[in-house]
Structure formats: structure tokens, C-alpha cells
Amino acid sequence: MQPLKIPAIVLPLFFTACSSSRNATGSSAAEGPVSQWQSRPLDIDGSDRDWANPLPYNVKAERVSYSISNDDQNLYVLLSTADRQEQQKIIQGGMSVWVNPKGEENKGDAVGIGYPQDEHSDPDRKLMEEAQPQRYQAKQPVTLEQKKTYSLYGFSRDSSIQSYTYGDTNVAGVRMQMDFNNDGVLIYEAAIPLQAIYSGVTPPYPAHHLTVGIFIEPLPATARIPRDGGGTSGLSFGLGGGMGTFGSGAGMGIGLGHEFGIGGGRKPNKTLFDEAQIWQVVQLARSAAH
């Protein structure tokens, strides 16, 4: 894994004032996090229609926005990006979401979800390359349809990595879907049971801080990069059902894409080839009944 190239972003959950300070390392931090109770369970369907928009937090360097919420059963995470180059970075380079119940900004005691898998840890990608070497030597753009594997980290008692076919349920009860909405925005949604995060703990769960980490892996040096201005327009598809959901639900998102290649249009964002680590400090919200 490459060293961190951008500052870690630490922001409060649904903090209305968004005041921040800068420390000696250059990372930004905020004080006084305020959480928000999720009054109704969210549908994990690769859509942001049941989330409050605009999303409260933005990472300009990565051109992504995100939000976090919880009820008494699940922690919910949503990430979105309308940027074509960032979409390809996530789809081709890979992404993982981590939750550390001790409130620390590391993966040591965290549980995690790996999806999409990067090209080095995606077994289905390797099999496809071996079966169709001429096709993949051409470095065609990677699509969500080709991402057929997801992994869970730290949810089992022996902390082993558990790999599943995208669309299959899992023993941890984690639900996740990635898809394009009707506006061509890439949407990642996850619901992580609090029982799986706080293994062996009975409700009510601890009210102290926990941290959510969003890791976006770098694009491979040989990746085809979408032009984000000019070029030939096309269609990009995000598939639901067996290719795009954990558990039930299905859908297809269609968004306008652009020609892939180097040159023309806006130059590739330099952060495409850097790993991004986004850390969010959160505190579990409580319903009015508690």
C-alpha cells in the first residue's frame, strides 16, 4: 500500500458550523462533533434519494462527498462523486470502508468492507485477464459490472479475510451497494450492524467516539483515464442485483461518460495515482427515548 499523499480529513458527524483547525502535520481537524439520529432505516440500493442532500462533508482533493448516520441497529455510510476521473479511480483502483470502535484512526482494531477490489486482490479480474489476455492487455476501462467480489475484514472471530461474490449475503449482516444514480453520480452505500462492530457487547452500545475510515486506492500507473472535458461521449453503466448489491434489491443506473485516454480535455487529477485516507470521527446518536 502506498504512503498517504493527501491530508487525513477529520470532520464532525453532521456538524452544523463546520469550524476547523490545522495542526502541525497539515491534516485538518474539527472539535465538538454532533451526531444525528436516523429515524427510519435507510434502503441500501445504490441511491442517495433517501439521504439528506447536499451531503454535509466534502473532500475537495478527491472530489467526493460523504455522510454518516446511525439508528439503534446500524451504522450507515454514503459516499458519492460526480467526477468521471474519480469514479474510475474508485472502480478500478478499489476502495474500502473501515470502522474502529475505539475511536482511533487506524485499521488495527477496525472492521472493514473491501469493494470495489483493486486489481491486485480481485480474483475474478485475474481470471478474466487469463481467459481473455488480448482484451485486458489493451487496458480497457474497468466497469462496475466486472467487479464481482467483495471482502470483509475483521468480522470473524479469527480476524480472517472473508471473500464473497458480489450480491451474496454474509454472516456479519453487512449490506452494501454501489451504483450510478439517474444523474450519473457514483453512489456507495453501506449498512454495518452495530452488533458486528461491537462484538460481544449488548445494547445500548457505547456512546464514546468511533472512527470511520474511507480508503480510496490509487489508480495503477498504466490505467486508462477518462477525459473530463471534450472527447467522445458514451454511456457508463452501474449494474444492480447480482452485480451491484448485497442482499435483496436490484437496479441499473445509466450516466453519461467520456472517451478514455490521455490527452485532450482536463488533465488527469494528480491525486488519481495517490492513496486517499479519509477519517471521520463520529459519536453514535441516540433516539429521544434514550
Contacts in CASP RR format, 6 or more apart in sequence:
PFRMAT RR
TARGET T0000
AUTHOR 0000-0000-0000
METHOD contacts of the structure
MODEL  1
MQPLKIPAIVLPLFFTACSSSRNATGSSAAEGPVSQWQSRPLDIDGSDRD
WANPLPYNVKAERVSYSISNDDQNLYVLLSTADRQEQQKIIQGGMSVWVN
PKGEENKGDAVGIGYPQDEHSDPDRKLMEEAQPQRYQAKQPVTLEQKKTY
SLYGFSRDSSIQSYTYGDTNVAGVRMQMDFNNDGVLIYEAAIPLQAIYSG
VTPPYPAHHLTVGIFIEPLPATARIPRDGGGTSGLSFGLGGGMGTFGSGA
GMGIGLGHEFGIGGGRKPNKTLFDEAQIWQVVQLARSAAH
1 217 0 8 1.000
1 275 0 8 1.000
2 218 0 8 1.000
2 274 0 8 1.000
2 275 0 8 1.000
3 275 0 8 1.000
4 274 0 8 1.000
4 275 0 8 1.000
4 276 0 8 1.000
4 277 0 8 1.000
5 271 0 8 1.000
5 274 0 8 1.000
5 275 0 8 1.000
5 276 0 8 1.000
6 61 0 8 1.000
6 62 0 8 1.000
6 271 0 8 1.000
6 274 0 8 1.000
6 276 0 8 1.000
6 277 0 8 1.000
7 25 0 8 1.000
7 26 0 8 1.000
7 27 0 8 1.000
7 28 0 8 1.000
8 27 0 8 1.000
8 105 0 8 1.000
8 277 0 8 1.000
8 278 0 8 1.000
8 279 0 8 1.000
9 27 0 8 1.000
9 28 0 8 1.000
9 57 0 8 1.000
9 59 0 8 1.000
9 278 0 8 1.000
9 279 0 8 1.000
9 280 0 8 1.000
10 27 0 8 1.000
10 28 0 8 1.000
10 29 0 8 1.000
10 30 0 8 1.000
10 105 0 8 1.000
10 279 0 8 1.000
10 280 0 8 1.000
10 281 0 8 1.000
11 18 0 8 1.000
11 20 0 8 1.000
11 28 0 8 1.000
11 30 0 8 1.000
11 57 0 8 1.000
11 280 0 8 1.000
11 281 0 8 1.000
12 18 0 8 1.000
12 30 0 8 1.000
12 31 0 8 1.000
12 32 0 8 1.000
12 33 0 8 1.000
12 34 0 8 1.000
12 281 0 8 1.000
13 33 0 8 1.000
13 34 0 8 1.000
13 35 0 8 1.000
13 36 0 8 1.000
13 68 0 8 1.000
13 69 0 8 1.000
13 280 0 8 1.000
13 281 0 8 1.000
13 282 0 8 1.000
13 283 0 8 1.000
14 34 0 8 1.000
14 35 0 8 1.000
14 36 0 8 1.000
14 56 0 8 1.000
14 67 0 8 1.000
14 68 0 8 1.000
14 69 0 8 1.000
15 30 0 8 1.000
15 32 0 8 1.000
15 33 0 8 1.000
15 34 0 8 1.000
15 56 0 8 1.000
16 34 0 8 1.000
18 30 0 8 1.000
18 56 0 8 1.000
19 30 0 8 1.000
19 31 0 8 1.000
20 28 0 8 1.000
20 29 0 8 1.000
20 30 0 8 1.000
21 28 0 8 1.000
21 29 0 8 1.000
21 30 0 8 1.000
21 31 0 8 1.000
22 28 0 8 1.000
22 29 0 8 1.000
23 29 0 8 1.000
30 281 0 8 1.000
33 209 0 8 1.000
33 281 0 8 1.000
33 282 0 8 1.000
33 283 0 8 1.000
34 283 0 8 1.000
35 70 0 8 1.000
35 282 0 8 1.000
35 283 0 8 1.000
35 284 0 8 1.000
35 285 0 8 1.000
36 69 0 8 1.000
36 285 0 8 1.000
37 69 0 8 1.000
37 70 0 8 1.000
37 71 0 8 1.000
37 285 0 8 1.000
37 286 0 8 1.000
37 287 0 8 1.000
37 288 0 8 1.000
38 69 0 8 1.000
38 70 0 8 1.000
38 71 0 8 1.000
38 76 0 8 1.000
38 285 0 8 1.000
39 71 0 8 1.000
39 287 0 8 1.000
40 71 0 8 1.000
41 71 0 8 1.000
41 73 0 8 1.000
41 74 0 8 1.000
41 191 0 8 1.000
42 50 0 8 1.000
42 51 0 8 1.000
42 69 0 8 1.000
42 74 0 8 1.000
42 76 0 8 1.000
42 189 0 8 1.000
42 191 0 8 1.000
43 50 0 8 1.000
44 175 0 8 1.000
44 176 0 8 1.000
44 177 0 8 1.000
44 189 0 8 1.000
44 190 0 8 1.000
44 191 0 8 1.000
44 245 0 8 1.000
44 246 0 8 1.000
45 177 0 8 1.000
45 179 0 8 1.000
45 189 0 8 1.000
45 245 0 8 1.000
45 249 0 8 1.000
45 251 0 8 1.000
46 177 0 8 1.000
46 178 0 8 1.000
46 179 0 8 1.000
46 181 0 8 1.000
46 187 0 8 1.000
46 188 0 8 1.000
46 189 0 8 1.000
46 240 0 8 1.000
46 244 0 8 1.000
46 245 0 8 1.000
47 179 0 8 1.000
47 181 0 8 1.000
47 187 0 8 1.000
47 189 0 8 1.000
48 55 0 8 1.000
48 78 0 8 1.000
48 80 0 8 1.000
48 181 0 8 1.000
48 185 0 8 1.000
48 187 0 8 1.000
48 189 0 8 1.000
49 181 0 8 1.000
51 67 0 8 1.000
51 78 0 8 1.000
52 67 0 8 1.000
54 65 0 8 1.000
55 65 0 8 1.000
55 66 0 8 1.000
55 67 0 8 1.000
55 78 0 8 1.000
55 80 0 8 1.000
56 67 0 8 1.000
57 65 0 8 1.000
57 66 0 8 1.000
57 67 0 8 1.000
57 280 0 8 1.000
58 64 0 8 1.000
58 65 0 8 1.000
59 65 0 8 1.000
59 66 0 8 1.000
59 276 0 8 1.000
59 278 0 8 1.000
61 271 0 8 1.000
61 276 0 8 1.000
62 81 0 8 1.000
62 86 0 8 1.000
62 216 0 8 1.000
62 271 0 8 1.000
62 276 0 8 1.000
62 278 0 8 1.000
63 81 0 8 1.000
63 82 0 8 1.000
63 83 0 8 1.000
63 85 0 8 1.000
63 86 0 8 1.000
63 269 0 8 1.000
64 79 0 8 1.000
64 80 0 8 1.000
64 81 0 8 1.000
64 83 0 8 1.000
64 86 0 8 1.000
64 214 0 8 1.000
64 216 0 8 1.000
64 278 0 8 1.000
65 79 0 8 1.000
65 80 0 8 1.000
65 81 0 8 1.000
66 77 0 8 1.000
66 78 0 8 1.000
66 79 0 8 1.000
66 80 0 8 1.000
66 214 0 8 1.000
66 278 0 8 1.000
66 280 0 8 1.000
67 77 0 8 1.000
67 78 0 8 1.000
68 75 0 8 1.000
68 76 0 8 1.000
68 77 0 8 1.000
68 78 0 8 1.000
68 212 0 8 1.000
68 280 0 8 1.000
68 282 0 8 1.000
69 75 0 8 1.000
69 76 0 8 1.000
69 285 0 8 1.000
70 76 0 8 1.000
70 194 0 8 1.000
70 282 0 8 1.000
70 284 0 8 1.000
70 285 0 8 1.000
71 287 0 8 1.000
72 194 0 8 1.000
72 203 0 8 1.000
72 204 0 8 1.000
72 287 0 8 1.000
73 193 0 8 1.000
73 194 0 8 1.000
73 195 0 8 1.000
74 191 0 8 1.000
74 192 0 8 1.000
74 193 0 8 1.000
74 194 0 8 1.000
75 99 0 8 1.000
75 191 0 8 1.000
75 192 0 8 1.000
75 194 0 8 1.000
75 197 0 8 1.000
75 212 0 8 1.000
75 282 0 8 1.000
75 284 0 8 1.000
76 189 0 8 1.000
76 190 0 8 1.000
76 191 0 8 1.000
76 192 0 8 1.000
77 97 0 8 1.000
77 188 0 8 1.000
77 189 0 8 1.000
77 190 0 8 1.000
77 192 0 8 1.000
77 212 0 8 1.000
77 214 0 8 1.000
78 187 0 8 1.000
78 188 0 8 1.000
78 189 0 8 1.000
78 190 0 8 1.000
79 97 0 8 1.000
79 187 0 8 1.000
79 188 0 8 1.000
79 214 0 8 1.000
80 185 0 8 1.000
80 186 0 8 1.000
80 187 0 8 1.000
80 188 0 8 1.000
81 87 0 8 1.000
81 90 0 8 1.000
81 185 0 8 1.000
81 186 0 8 1.000
82 183 0 8 1.000
82 184 0 8 1.000
82 185 0 8 1.000
82 186 0 8 1.000
83 228 0 8 1.000
83 269 0 8 1.000
84 226 0 8 1.000
84 227 0 8 1.000
84 228 0 8 1.000
84 257 0 8 1.000
84 258 0 8 1.000
85 225 0 8 1.000
85 226 0 8 1.000
85 228 0 8 1.000
85 268 0 8 1.000
85 269 0 8 1.000
85 272 0 8 1.000
86 186 0 8 1.000
86 269 0 8 1.000
86 272 0 8 1.000
87 186 0 8 1.000
87 226 0 8 1.000
87 236 0 8 1.000
88 141 0 8 1.000
88 142 0 8 1.000
88 219 0 8 1.000
88 223 0 8 1.000
88 224 0 8 1.000
88 225 0 8 1.000
88 226 0 8 1.000
88 260 0 8 1.000
88 272 0 8 1.000
89 216 0 8 1.000
89 217 0 8 1.000
89 218 0 8 1.000
89 219 0 8 1.000
89 272 0 8 1.000
90 116 0 8 1.000
90 186 0 8 1.000
90 188 0 8 1.000
90 216 0 8 1.000
91 116 0 8 1.000
91 142 0 8 1.000
91 143 0 8 1.000
91 144 0 8 1.000
91 147 0 8 1.000
91 186 0 8 1.000
92 116 0 8 1.000
92 118 0 8 1.000
92 119 0 8 1.000
92 141 0 8 1.000
92 142 0 8 1.000
92 219 0 8 1.000
92 220 0 8 1.000
92 223 0 8 1.000
93 116 0 8 1.000
93 118 0 8 1.000
93 119 0 8 1.000
93 216 0 8 1.000
93 217 0 8 1.000
93 218 0 8 1.000
93 219 0 8 1.000
93 220 0 8 1.000
93 223 0 8 1.000
94 114 0 8 1.000
94 115 0 8 1.000
94 116 0 8 1.000
94 117 0 8 1.000
94 118 0 8 1.000
94 216 0 8 1.000
94 217 0 8 1.000
95 114 0 8 1.000
95 115 0 8 1.000
95 116 0 8 1.000
95 188 0 8 1.000
95 214 0 8 1.000
95 215 0 8 1.000
95 216 0 8 1.000
95 217 0 8 1.000
96 112 0 8 1.000
96 113 0 8 1.000
96 114 0 8 1.000
96 115 0 8 1.000
96 153 0 8 1.000
96 214 0 8 1.000
96 215 0 8 1.000
96 217 0 8 1.000
97 112 0 8 1.000
97 113 0 8 1.000
97 114 0 8 1.000
97 188 0 8 1.000
97 190 0 8 1.000
97 212 0 8 1.000
97 213 0 8 1.000
97 214 0 8 1.000
97 215 0 8 1.000
98 107 0 8 1.000
98 110 0 8 1.000
98 111 0 8 1.000
98 112 0 8 1.000
98 153 0 8 1.000
98 211 0 8 1.000
98 212 0 8 1.000
98 213 0 8 1.000
98 214 0 8 1.000
98 215 0 8 1.000
99 110 0 8 1.000
99 111 0 8 1.000
99 112 0 8 1.000
99 192 0 8 1.000
99 197 0 8 1.000
99 210 0 8 1.000
99 211 0 8 1.000
99 212 0 8 1.000
99 213 0 8 1.000
100 106 0 8 1.000
100 107 0 8 1.000
100 108 0 8 1.000
100 109 0 8 1.000
100 110 0 8 1.000
100 210 0 8 1.000
100 211 0 8 1.000
100 213 0 8 1.000
101 109 0 8 1.000
101 110 0 8 1.000
101 197 0 8 1.000
101 198 0 8 1.000
101 206 0 8 1.000
101 210 0 8 1.000
102 109 0 8 1.000
102 210 0 8 1.000
103 208 0 8 1.000
103 209 0 8 1.000
103 210 0 8 1.000
103 211 0 8 1.000
103 281 0 8 1.000
104 211 0 8 1.000
105 211 0 8 1.000
105 213 0 8 1.000
105 279 0 8 1.000
107 153 0 8 1.000
110 153 0 8 1.000
110 154 0 8 1.000
110 211 0 8 1.000
110 213 0 8 1.000
111 152 0 8 1.000
111 153 0 8 1.000
111 154 0 8 1.000
111 155 0 8 1.000
111 172 0 8 1.000
111 192 0 8 1.000
111 196 0 8 1.000
111 197 0 8 1.000
112 152 0 8 1.000
112 153 0 8 1.000
112 154 0 8 1.000
112 155 0 8 1.000
113 150 0 8 1.000
113 151 0 8 1.000
113 152 0 8 1.000
113 153 0 8 1.000
113 174 0 8 1.000
113 176 0 8 1.000
113 190 0 8 1.000
113 192 0 8 1.000
114 150 0 8 1.000
114 151 0 8 1.000
114 152 0 8 1.000
114 153 0 8 1.000
115 147 0 8 1.000
115 149 0 8 1.000
115 150 0 8 1.000
115 151 0 8 1.000
115 166 0 8 1.000
115 176 0 8 1.000
115 178 0 8 1.000
116 122 0 8 1.000
116 144 0 8 1.000
116 147 0 8 1.000
116 178 0 8 1.000
117 125 0 8 1.000
117 147 0 8 1.000
117 149 0 8 1.000
117 150 0 8 1.000
117 151 0 8 1.000
118 217 0 8 1.000
119 125 0 8 1.000
119 142 0 8 1.000
119 220 0 8 1.000
121 151 0 8 1.000
122 147 0 8 1.000
122 149 0 8 1.000
123 149 0 8 1.000
123 163 0 8 1.000
124 146 0 8 1.000
124 147 0 8 1.000
124 148 0 8 1.000
124 149 0 8 1.000
125 142 0 8 1.000
125 146 0 8 1.000
125 147 0 8 1.000
128 136 0 8 1.000
128 146 0 8 1.000
129 136 0 8 1.000
139 222 0 8 1.000
139 223 0 8 1.000
139 224 0 8 1.000
140 224 0 8 1.000
140 260 0 8 1.000
141 224 0 8 1.000
141 226 0 8 1.000
141 260 0 8 1.000
143 236 0 8 1.000
143 237 0 8 1.000
143 238 0 8 1.000
144 178 0 8 1.000
144 179 0 8 1.000
144 180 0 8 1.000
144 237 0 8 1.000
144 238 0 8 1.000
144 239 0 8 1.000
144 243 0 8 1.000
144 244 0 8 1.000
145 237 0 8 1.000
145 238 0 8 1.000
145 239 0 8 1.000
145 243 0 8 1.000
147 166 0 8 1.000
147 243 0 8 1.000
148 165 0 8 1.000
148 166 0 8 1.000
148 243 0 8 1.000
149 163 0 8 1.000
149 164 0 8 1.000
149 165 0 8 1.000
149 166 0 8 1.000
150 163 0 8 1.000
150 164 0 8 1.000
150 166 0 8 1.000
150 176 0 8 1.000
150 246 0 8 1.000
151 161 0 8 1.000
151 162 0 8 1.000
151 163 0 8 1.000
151 164 0 8 1.000
152 161 0 8 1.000
152 162 0 8 1.000
152 164 0 8 1.000
152 170 0 8 1.000
152 172 0 8 1.000
152 174 0 8 1.000
153 159 0 8 1.000
153 161 0 8 1.000
154 160 0 8 1.000
154 161 0 8 1.000
155 162 0 8 1.000
155 170 0 8 1.000
155 171 0 8 1.000
155 172 0 8 1.000
155 174 0 8 1.000
155 196 0 8 1.000
156 162 0 8 1.000
156 171 0 8 1.000
162 170 0 8 1.000
162 171 0 8 1.000
162 172 0 8 1.000
164 170 0 8 1.000
166 242 0 8 1.000
166 243 0 8 1.000
166 244 0 8 1.000
166 245 0 8 1.000
166 246 0 8 1.000
167 241 0 8 1.000
167 242 0 8 1.000
167 243 0 8 1.000
167 244 0 8 1.000
167 245 0 8 1.000
167 246 0 8 1.000
167 247 0 8 1.000
168 246 0 8 1.000
168 247 0 8 1.000
169 246 0 8 1.000
169 247 0 8 1.000
170 246 0 8 1.000
172 193 0 8 1.000
172 196 0 8 1.000
173 193 0 8 1.000
173 196 0 8 1.000
174 190 0 8 1.000
174 191 0 8 1.000
174 192 0 8 1.000
174 193 0 8 1.000
174 196 0 8 1.000
174 246 0 8 1.000
175 190 0 8 1.000
175 191 0 8 1.000
175 245 0 8 1.000
175 246 0 8 1.000
175 247 0 8 1.000
176 188 0 8 1.000
176 189 0 8 1.000
176 190 0 8 1.000
176 191 0 8 1.000
176 245 0 8 1.000
176 246 0 8 1.000
177 188 0 8 1.000
177 189 0 8 1.000
177 240 0 8 1.000
177 244 0 8 1.000
177 245 0 8 1.000
177 246 0 8 1.000
178 186 0 8 1.000
178 187 0 8 1.000
178 188 0 8 1.000
178 189 0 8 1.000
178 238 0 8 1.000
178 244 0 8 1.000
179 186 0 8 1.000
179 187 0 8 1.000
179 238 0 8 1.000
179 239 0 8 1.000
179 240 0 8 1.000
179 244 0 8 1.000
179 251 0 8 1.000
179 252 0 8 1.000
179 253 0 8 1.000
180 186 0 8 1.000
180 187 0 8 1.000
180 236 0 8 1.000
180 237 0 8 1.000
180 238 0 8 1.000
180 253 0 8 1.000
180 254 0 8 1.000
180 255 0 8 1.000
181 187 0 8 1.000
181 253 0 8 1.000
182 253 0 8 1.000
182 254 0 8 1.000
182 255 0 8 1.000
183 255 0 8 1.000
184 236 0 8 1.000
184 253 0 8 1.000
184 254 0 8 1.000
184 255 0 8 1.000
184 256 0 8 1.000
194 203 0 8 1.000
194 205 0 8 1.000
194 284 0 8 1.000
197 205 0 8 1.000
197 210 0 8 1.000
198 205 0 8 1.000
198 206 0 8 1.000
204 286 0 8 1.000
204 290 0 8 1.000
205 284 0 8 1.000
206 284 0 8 1.000
207 283 0 8 1.000
207 284 0 8 1.000
207 286 0 8 1.000
208 283 0 8 1.000
209 281 0 8 1.000
209 282 0 8 1.000
209 283 0 8 1.000
210 282 0 8 1.000
210 283 0 8 1.000
210 284 0 8 1.000
211 279 0 8 1.000
211 280 0 8 1.000
211 281 0 8 1.000
211 282 0 8 1.000
212 279 0 8 1.000
212 280 0 8 1.000
212 282 0 8 1.000
213 277 0 8 1.000
213 278 0 8 1.000
213 279 0 8 1.000
213 280 0 8 1.000
214 276 0 8 1.000
214 277 0 8 1.000
214 278 0 8 1.000
214 280 0 8 1.000
215 275 0 8 1.000
215 276 0 8 1.000
215 277 0 8 1.000
215 278 0 8 1.000
216 275 0 8 1.000
216 276 0 8 1.000
216 278 0 8 1.000
217 275 0 8 1.000
218 272 0 8 1.000
218 273 0 8 1.000
218 274 0 8 1.000
218 275 0 8 1.000
219 225 0 8 1.000
219 272 0 8 1.000
219 273 0 8 1.000
221 273 0 8 1.000
223 272 0 8 1.000
224 260 0 8 1.000
224 261 0 8 1.000
225 260 0 8 1.000
225 261 0 8 1.000
225 262 0 8 1.000
225 268 0 8 1.000
225 272 0 8 1.000
226 257 0 8 1.000
226 258 0 8 1.000
226 259 0 8 1.000
226 260 0 8 1.000
226 261 0 8 1.000
227 258 0 8 1.000
227 259 0 8 1.000
227 260 0 8 1.000
227 261 0 8 1.000
227 263 0 8 1.000
227 264 0 8 1.000
227 265 0 8 1.000
227 266 0 8 1.000
228 258 0 8 1.000
228 265 0 8 1.000
228 266 0 8 1.000
229 258 0 8 1.000
229 264 0 8 1.000
229 265 0 8 1.000
229 266 0 8 1.000
230 258 0 8 1.000
230 259 0 8 1.000
230 264 0 8 1.000
230 265 0 8 1.000
231 258 0 8 1.000
231 259 0 8 1.000
231 264 0 8 1.000
231 265 0 8 1.000
232 258 0 8 1.000
232 259 0 8 1.000
233 256 0 8 1.000
233 257 0 8 1.000
233 258 0 8 1.000
233 259 0 8 1.000
234 256 0 8 1.000
234 257 0 8 1.000
234 258 0 8 1.000
234 259 0 8 1.000
235 254 0 8 1.000
235 255 0 8 1.000
235 256 0 8 1.000
235 257 0 8 1.000
236 254 0 8 1.000
236 255 0 8 1.000
236 256 0 8 1.000
236 257 0 8 1.000
237 252 0 8 1.000
237 253 0 8 1.000
237 254 0 8 1.000
237 255 0 8 1.000
238 244 0 8 1.000
238 252 0 8 1.000
238 253 0 8 1.000
238 254 0 8 1.000
239 251 0 8 1.000
239 252 0 8 1.000
239 253 0 8 1.000
240 249 0 8 1.000
240 250 0 8 1.000
240 251 0 8 1.000
240 252 0 8 1.000
240 253 0 8 1.000
241 249 0 8 1.000
241 250 0 8 1.000
241 251 0 8 1.000
242 250 0 8 1.000
244 250 0 8 1.000
244 251 0 8 1.000
245 251 0 8 1.000
262 268 0 8 1.000
END
